Amino acid sequence: MRPNIEAVLAQKPDLVLQLAGRKEASQPVEALRKLGVNVAVFHASTFAELFSVIRRVGILTGSQPQAEAMVRGLEARLARLDARFDARFNTRFATAATRPRVFFEVRSPNLLAAGQAGIVAEIIRRAGGENCVADPTKFAHVSEEEVLRLAPTAYLIQRGPMNPAPLPLDQRPRLRAIPAAATGRAWFVDEQKYSRPGPRNVDAAEELAGLLHPELKSPAPKTTTPTRKDGK
């Protein structure tokens, strides 16, 4: 998040890849460029942008065939997900209300939720859900009162560096009333898989499809731990 110039230079890299979006990261990037280091800055907030990044990294590293094969495989997996949900939700008789309303917790207890701008919102949509947080930015500060008003039918709690020790919903008295808590549709998910742009985002979409729509017999989640009544 704040690259150390000396540590980077000590590796004598031919190429540095940097994810765009944070001011703290842009300053070291410019310093490295002035020192003659090749730096490529990428932005990936959708699957289309992610696949473009993979292709560009393939070009920069002389691995175009491998990058193209990876992208085609990932696109095919997403296409299979789309085929499942297009027929279910995108007919003239279907409405967005038929999709589970999903709340994605980025951080707690000072609640930060995933908005509409990041890769998480697309993961939710491709998994047959609807991000109930309408904020157009990547992250949205929300209160517990707002969560109660949104009444999500599914609640995802990411666990990782941004949210290292989140509590299950049954240990949060005010949130026990939301539909997701009442029906047991609250799960811990892997931050690296859901919030960090990369090929594993497709794993996340497949995993979430199985959680939201178990009747479709999607692959069982590997890294997700459901919220249990005993809090473990």
BASE-352199 format. One record per residue (C-alpha): x, y, z; residue in three letters. Coordinates in steps of 0.02 Angstrom, whole numbers, padded with zeros to 5 digits, always signed. Example, Ala and Ser with C-alpha at 12.3 -4.5 7.8 and 13.67 -1.06 7.14 Angstrom:
# residues 2
+00615-00225+00390Ala/+00684-00053+00357Ser/
***
This chain:
# residues 232
+00000+00000+00000Met/+00151+00113+00032Arg/+00294+00038-00069Pro/+00468+00062+00004Asn/+00580+00128-00135Ile/+00741+00061-00060Glu/+00668-00113-00035Ala/+00604-00116-00214Val/+00770-00058-00287Leu/+00864-00188-00186Ala/+00776-00324-00288Gln/+00844-00250-00451Lys/+00677-00276-00541Pro/+00655-00270-00729Asp/+00473-00222-00703Leu/+00366-00158-00559Val/+00176-00183-00560Leu/+00072-00066-00454Gln/-00115-00066-00423Leu/-00188+00108-00446Ala/-00306+00194-00328Gly/-00210+00252-00175Arg/-00119+00419-00165Lys/+00010+00342-00048Glu/+00061+00220-00184Ala/+00073+00346-00327Ser/+00217+00445-00250Gln/+00341+00298-00241Pro/+00289+00249-00418Val/+00344+00418-00486Glu/+00505+00408-00387Ala/+00545+00236-00460Leu/+00511+00299-00635Arg/+00630+00444-00610Lys/+00763+00317-00558Leu/+00740+00225-00722Gly/+00634+00079-00662Val/+00498+00016-00779Asn/+00333+00035-00686Val/+00162-00018-00751Ala/+00010+00046-00655Val/-00154-00047-00672Phe/-00335-00020-00623His/-00452-00169-00609Ala/-00626-00140-00537Ser/-00722-00253-00658Thr/-00690-00423-00735Phe/-00665-00342-00905Ala/-00529-00229-00833Glu/-00452-00377-00740Leu/-00439-00479-00899Phe/-00362-00330-00989Ser/-00232-00319-00850Val/-00190-00504-00867Ile/-00166-00484-01054Arg/-00056-00331-01031Arg/+00051-00419-00900Val/+00068-00561-01025Gly/+00135-00438-01154Ile/+00255-00357-01030Leu/+00325-00524-00972Thr/+00331-00609-01142Gly/+00196-00732-01090Ser/+00054-00687-01207Gln/-00003-00866-01246Pro/-00013-00910-01062Gln/-00106-00749-01020Ala/-00230-00774-01161Glu/-00262-00954-01108Ala/-00292-00897-00930Met/-00414-00761-00984Val/-00511-00879-01098Arg/-00528-01005-00958Gly/-00589-00873-00835Leu/-00711-00800-00962Glu/-00783-00973-00996Ala/-00815-01001-00811Arg/-00904-00834-00796Leu/-01005-00872-00952Ala/-01067-01030-00868Arg/-01122-00929-00718Leu/-01207-00800-00829Asp/-01301-00936-00921Ala/-01372-00998-00756Arg/-01436-00830-00701Phe/-01485-00749-00867Asp/-01630-00867-00886Ala/-01677-00848-00704Arg/-01672-00659-00682Phe/-01662-00575-00852Asn/-01829-00625-00927Thr/-01972-00501-00943Arg/-02056-00586-00795Phe/-01905-00572-00679Ala/-01858-00423-00572Thr/-01702-00374-00476Ala/-01801-00405-00317Ala/-01790-00592-00350Thr/-01602-00585-00323Arg/-01540-00603-00143Pro/-01497-00433-00070Arg/-01316-00447-00016Val/-01220-00338+00107Phe/-01030-00354+00096Phe/-00939-00301+00254Glu/-00766-00234+00217Val/-00725-00182+00395Arg/-00801-00181+00569Ser/-00846-00124+00700Pro/-00830+00046+00613Asn/-00934-00021+00471Leu/-00868-00004+00295Leu/-00965-00087+00155Ala/-00929-00127-00026Ala/-01013-00002-00142Gly/-01051-00015-00326Gln/-00881+00036-00399Ala/-00767-00109-00352Gly/-00743-00289-00408Ile/-00848-00350-00260Val/-01008-00278-00335Ala/-00979-00373-00496Glu/-00937-00534-00403Ile/-01105-00518-00314Ile/-01198-00486-00477Arg/-01114-00628-00571Arg/-01157-00743-00425Ala/-01342-00704-00444Gly/-01355-00576-00305Gly/-01385-00389-00288Glu/-01272-00274-00189Asn/-01397-00187-00075Cys/-01277-00040-00045Val/-01316+00084-00185Ala/-01169+00201-00150Asp/-01079+00230-00317Pro/-00905+00226-00240Thr/-00795+00076-00200Lys/-00820+00087-00011Phe/-00962+00162+00090Ala/-00966+00206+00275His/-01128+00142+00348Val/-01210+00133+00518Ser/-01297-00015+00597Glu/-01459+00083+00576Glu/-01428+00088+00389Glu/-01397-00099+00384Val/-01562-00126+00474Leu/-01648-00015+00345Arg/-01567-00108+00199Leu/-01625-00275+00272Ala/-01503-00384+00174Pro/-01554-00565+00147Thr/-01371-00618+00138Ala/-01224-00545+00235Tyr/-01041-00573+00189Leu/-00905-00534+00316Ile/-00733-00527+00239Gln/-00591-00587+00347Arg/-00413-00529+00312Gly/-00295-00381+00339Pro/-00436-00252+00324Met/-00551-00347+00441Asn/-00441-00460+00548Pro/-00558-00508+00690Ala/-00741-00482+00640Pro/-00879-00547+00752Leu/-01017-00660+00686Pro/-01187-00578+00673Leu/-01257-00672+00822Asp/-01133-00578+00931Gln/-01193-00409+00867Arg/-01357-00377+00958Pro/-01424-00242+00842Arg/-01394-00341+00682Leu/-01479-00500+00741Arg/-01642-00430+00673Ala/-01590-00422+00490Ile/-01657-00560+00377Pro/-01483-00630+00342Ala/-01453-00661+00527Ala/-01627-00732+00558Ala/-01608-00859+00417Thr/-01425-00903+00447Gly/-01370-00834+00280Arg/-01215-00745+00347Ala/-01042-00806+00302Trp/-00859-00763+00327Phe/-00764-00749+00161Val/-00582-00730+00113Asp/-00530-00549+00085Glu/-00391-00599-00035Gln/-00516-00692-00145Lys/-00655-00562-00146Tyr/-00574-00390-00126Ser/-00404-00408-00210Arg/-00413-00402-00401Pro/-00347-00563-00476Gly/-00395-00730-00554Pro/-00465-00791-00387Arg/-00608-00666-00407Asn/-00687-00794-00523Val/-00669-00924-00385Asp/-00761-00801-00273Ala/-00905-00781-00396Ala/-00925-00970-00411Glu/-00914-00991-00223Glu/-01041-00855-00189Leu/-01161-00927-00318Ala/-01159-01088-00219Gly/-01194-00996-00057Leu/-01335-00888-00125Leu/-01413-01022-00235His/-01374-01194-00161Pro/-01518-01266-00261Glu/-01413-01241-00418Leu/-01282-01361-00350Lys/-01136-01241-00372Ser/-00964-01296-00309Pro/-00952-01302-00120Ala/-00852-01160-00042Pro/-00674-01201+00009Lys/-00622-01052+00113Thr/-00787-00985+00176Thr/-00845-01022+00353Thr/-01031-01003+00389Pro/-01082-00906+00543Thr/-01128-01029+00680Arg/-01244-01003+00826Lys/-01104-01041+00948Asp/-00999-00900+00871Gly/-00856-01013+00813Lys/
***
